[in-house]
């Protein structure tokens, strides 16, 4: 597959989407895990966002591998490429947390509709609801912070690979 778009390496374009969307989806997961009202409304967009970020992340890694063999070899580029694949487990974890939050939102929704419909099925107790929300919030915080920190590390390595030693202390005469 050719990872090029409009004459530019796709990696350079895709990486920006991953850098912006990963922390945003992580933050959304934290909000909906901690806030039941938001969870009822936003669980589906969060789930779609987590799937999208995972797909974009995998495409970005593949586009990076494609680009790596098309630039002169350098230790900084090899380091950046090796680190890039370390984001995948975090993105998979983010999707797992999004699925867990979505499942809990569906349980809450069904319990609420059953309690008003008079089916006699008990809804989760207040203690279970609090515990589930706390566990989901902790999981969401973990993947949001972990994935963002990993992105910072990967991005710094990539920035160094591209820019280190490629500019001078003094402005260039024009």
PyMOL commands that set and color helices and strands:
alter all, ss='L'
color gray80, all
select helices_A, chain A and resi 10-34+36-68+75-84+87-117+126-163
alter helices_A, ss='H'
color red, helices_A
select strands_A, chain A and resi 4-5+8-9
alter strands_A, ss='S'
color yellow, strands_A
deselect
rebuild
show_as cartoon
